[in-house]
Structures are given as C-alpha cells and as structure tokens.
C-alpha cells in the first residue's frame, strides 16, 4: 500500500519520457517520485522495443556519419506533419543536438559506427543492446540518484484548483490514494491499448488492430486531463499504424512482428485480389503506409505472397513464412480460393515488363489495376510463401496540447501552472500525422528532459 506522500516533482509513467523527466528534475536537485502503471517486469514502456532515435548533428562522431543539421531535422518533420507546432518542432530539433551526450551522461551505451549489428544511419543513433538495455540503464541511474519509483500504480484522475493540480488520484494494490506535488509531469502515453477508446476513433476495425507496445497504456489520465479542461491536439482516429504479422501477440509484439518485405511480392485480400501497388513505396518506411491500407481492407486482413527468390531477398522475420510447393497448395494453407489466387498470380506474372536483372526496382507491371510500379519480379519459383498481415498500432496521433515550456494548455486560455507533459501524451503537438524513423524515442527523451527541468524550476530548484 502506498502511504500518502508529498514530493516536489511527481512523474507519471514508466517509459523513456518519464525516466528522462525524472532524472532531469532530480539532477536539478528536486525530490522526485515516479509512478508507473506497469509492474516491475514490464517497465520501460514502448521504448523497450526501440532500436534507434533521430538526432541532429553538425558533424560525424562515433555514433552517426555525415551531417544532419537541426534545420534539416525540422524540415523533415514539417514535410510529414505540416500542421504540427513549428515552434515545438524547432525546439525538438535543436535539443536533439545534445541528446546523445545527455544519454551517455546517464550511462546509456550507444552503438559505435562499424560495430554491432545495426546499420549506420545519418539521421539516427542506435542503442547498444537495444531499447530494453537503455531503459534498464536509465532505471538504474534513476535509483542511484535517489528517485522513488513505484510500479503497479495507475494515475487515473486529478484534482485541481484554478490553474494548479493539487492532487493526483492513483490506484495501487486495489486502493485509491492521492499524491501531491509542487509540479506534476504526465508521461504515461496515449490510449492505444484501450480497445473501447480505439473503437471511438477507428470503429469496428479497432478490434483487429494489434497493439505493438504495452498493454498498460489505457489513457485514463489522458481522459482525466481532457475532463479537467486540457486542450486536445490531433485526431483520436489516426495513429502510427504498420503492417505486422497476424500471428504475433495481440499486445506487446514490438518491432519484431513488423513486415518489411512487402515490395518483393504481392498482397492479396480475402478474395485473393490485389488492392494496392506493392512497388509504389519501396523505402523501408513502406510498412507504415501498408498499415493504413490493411486498416481499410475487408476484415483488416491480407496476405503477402512471395516465391523462393523473393524470400531470399527478405530480412529475417519473427515468424517463419508459410510455405507450399504450388500456388494452389499455398492457397489452401492460408484459406484462400485456390483458383482465384492462381488467376491473380498469373495475371501479375503476365503483366510484368522485364528489365535489368540486376535492378529489380526497374521491373514493372503497369498494365495491372492496381499496377506494380517497381520490384515487379515474377512469382514463379517454388516453394511459394505467405505471411498473414494485420494492422498494428504503435501510438495514436492524439493527446494534450502544451506550450513551449511543456505546460499543459487549457481550453480556458492560460496553461496549468504546475502540470507538464512529455512523450506520446503530447506527441501530436509536433506529429499530428505521419512518422519519421526514430522520432518517437526522440520526442520522449527530448521533451522528457525539458519537462523535468521546467518542473524542477517550478518547484524552486
């Protein structure tokens, strides 16, 4: 049972944003408590599944090659989310310049160029050992600094007077308690694991969406903030949705269930018909576009069809592909009409215009409807393979509005004086749509750090 406690800074959440906020506030001298809905064994939030994070840098260093100026970072963000808050986007880009230095100061290890298994990236740095190693390290740093951390503690409501939060309602071990603090930072994510709330935005399709991250992100505090008059930003019917293997878990499948080999084959719906150009987007981010397409497909399900040569080009997957010696046998295996699938494959193969054998991106099948505008290689070499696909959600593009000091804005005008937010609960301020590789971790780490510093300053530190 949690006894009633007061602290200078109360951080709500257990992932990257919460840890960075708590550590930043503590390093400024504040007495900090962090409460996390998840149990100890599930600590770390969605960043447990992350690999890299986007950073601006003016020159190459041990972790990133080349240059990626803050202006280029901000321009990339404006390109995918032109309706985002430009001032906050600039703040994010500028403070990403010092992010690797700050994380290393908290003992987080990064992968050096030329070492490890992840590729070099001019725009992102990689965690050594992945996101879970980074989160475990930040937890160790937080405890070493004397931050009080409570798990199995869900913040579900707030009390306020005027523009100040006076108490946070917390459920712990079946009992409700109230915690008070000079400053409160909400870092507990959006509502993507709340199936009922997802239905409000996505309709019946929500039942078919896999939740790629934590099942504890239920959005109860987000709902409480909205009820308390917080400004909302974004759209609850929009999210970062990608194509994942349908055989993965309904919750917490993480990055490993994502399918990245879609351009190498064809995707068919439950009637064994193609419904989109598999070659129209062959960059590694194509899986995000396919998430939206799967969401609109009948039953929110589809199947990727490959042959042996295509499968040989694909990266390793968490689940082995379903294999069969013939297209007809594969159709039976995946519960599709064999004649229909055979006809779809034959039409596709017949429409291919051969090109340079060493340049698969130049092969096209433009006479089809829809066409395949790149990577249109024949599906002809057995064994044939299939991956069942469904949409998987990472986070919703919805949350509370904040000002440049990360204070939660109110519908009445002035922001809450002592309530701050960081991470996915406010990410829609800069990312109301779209995505950039590694951006989620950067939003959490940068704004978490800044919110922690602002909250400590508000608390007199």
Helices and strands as residue ranges (DSSP letters): E 6-12, H 16-27, E 32-35, G 40-42, G 45-49, E 52-54, H 70-80, H 86-96, H 99-105, E 124-126, H 130-144, E 148-150, E 153-161, E 164-172, E 175-186, H 195-202, G 203-208, E 210-211, H 220-227, E 232-245, G 255-257, G 262-264, E 266-268, H 286-296, G 298-300, E 301-306, H 308-313, E 322-324, H 327-333, H 338-351, G 360-362, E 384-400, E 419-421, G 423-425, G 427-429, H 439-458
